[in-house]
Amino acid sequence: MASSHQVFQFPLNISYQEFLPYYRGEVNKVEVIDIKGRTLWINARHFRPFLSSTGIKAYFNMVVDGQGNLISLTKI
């Protein structure tokens, strides 16, 4: 049985200082609103590779499987 994938696109603009509690694991989920107005809660660890000295400022494309498991998270 094939599982369907869902694609979400959203902006994230968070400063380095604002992201520190997420990076340290003090806060686990990042809340974002996708371009269709849907609220998403994404585990903060997925954003760690995108953190720079200025924070994270980018649009992302996220693909999840039918169970909501992350398949990919990429900057667009």
Residue, then its C-alpha position, 0 to 999 in steps of 0.5 A: m500500500a503506497s503512502s501519500h506525501q504532503v508538501f508544505q512551504f513556509p517562511l522562517n525568520i528567527s534570530y540567532q538569540e531567539f533560536l538558542p532555546y530551540y538549539r539547546g533543546e529547551v524548546n522542542k517544536v518550532e511553530v510556523i504557518d505555511i503559505k496555505g495558512r496551516t499551522l505546523w509544529i516541526n521538531a527544532r532539531h531539523f532546523r539546526p543545519f540552517l542556523s547561522s550567526t544571524g539566525i535562520k531567514a529562509y523559505f523552506n519546502m518540507v515533505v512528510d509521509g502519510q504518517g507525518n514523518l519528515i522526508s525532507l526539509t530544504k531551503i528554497 
